[in-house]
Amino acid sequence: MKGIILAGGNGSRLHPLTSVVTKQLLPVYDKPMIHYPLATLILAGIKDILIICKKGDDKLFKKLLGTGSEYGIKIQYKIQDNPNGIPEAFILGEEFIGDDSVCLALGDNIFHGHGLPELLQRGAEFVNTGGGAVIFGHHVKNPERYGIVKQGKWGKILNIEEKPKRPKSNCAVVGLYMYDNSVIEIAKNLKPSGRGETEITDVNREYLQNKKLRLIKFGRGYSWFDTGVADALLNASNYVQAIQNRQGLKISCIEETAHYM
């Protein structure tokens, strides 16, 4: 399985912080934001990673991360001229993905919890051995802000909705997705939504219709932050500070993560 970090976009919800630097290079306590999704992919056992970003930002990411050889991985870079939706990552990354499966991590999503490597590796194994797709869910108190997945008896996925006005569950789909190789063609055939861009929810619905979609839930004890707004960015920084200062252990330190793996 290969990995993609989507680190494009304009970061408009974080202006003026993002007027001169992309949000994925903003600090989350003591590390650049992009270190967190990068550590997540490494924990999933992924060694080949593509970072998709705006023109000009690639030079900054290369200065920060280089080729990845320092961490025992390989990092490549791809320019996204205009943000046309999350699924565009699979089209831009088609040559990089080749015939492999792929894990997509959004560049502003942070995950932490005991047993996270095992959970991620289980998802990768599901896709690599059985095909299809794996999405990850997290309980939220304000489900109308997220893509929501509803399960029925025996965990069967019944429905996925994007920011529903009347949510049917409190399980939000987080910014981490694992797909088999057919995701490339699915992404190519998507039509833009009313927002003028393609939606990752439509990709997941395609897998759901074909009965090839699995859900892995982050249970109690796991933390998830979507740091695309100022409050969430601050909350994530405070969380990392509190855990690290209390335990004396680092969260998403890519040097330590690479050594661990």
Secondary structure, 3 states (H helix, E strand, C coil): CEEEEECCCCCHHHCCHHHCCCHHHCEECCEECCHHHHHHHHHCCCCEEEEEECCCHHHHHHHHHCCCHHHCCEEEEEECCCCCCCCHHHHHCHHHHCCCCEEEEECCEEEECCCHHHHHHHHHHHHHHHCCEEEEEEECCCHHHCEEEEECHHHCEEEEEECCCCCCCCEEEEEEEEECCCHHHHHHCCCCCCCCCCCHHHHHHHHHHCCCEEEEEECCCCEEEECCCHHHHHHHHHHHHHHHHHHCCCCCCHHHHHHHC
